[in-house]
Amino acid sequence: MTKEEKHLWYDFLKSYPVRFNRQKVLGKYIADFYCYKAKLVIELDGSQHFEEKGMAYDEERTEYLKQYGLTVIRVANNMVNKRFRAVCEYIDNYVQDYLQNH
């Protein structure tokens, strides 16, 4: 796991009341974080994800996961480093909204 993945996992997702898995195999891909109850995949993106090749790969991967009814949230590593609380609140809001409406 990257430094940012460790931070998000140990400082938020590991003890989050709705269970998340890390490095979860989903078909032919491995998700950084996965929540079964909220049908949510969280991907933390480094700089390579903002290059043309990385963006094309991510788009293909997202479309594949959508076929299984999953939502993919992409978070830039610098957001984890600079706005950690906001990232956590965003994830929490998504999960709570999903659980209330499904």
KADAHU-V34301 format. One line per field, one symbol per residue. psi: psi as a letter, one per 20 degrees, with the letter a starting at -180 (. if undefined). A space follows every 50 residues. Layout:
BEGIN
psi->???
END
This chain:
BEGIN
psi->qrghggggghjfhhjphppqqqlppncjroqgqpoghjlppppppahhij qggghgghgggghghhhjjqpppppqhhhhhhlgghgggggggggggghh j.
END
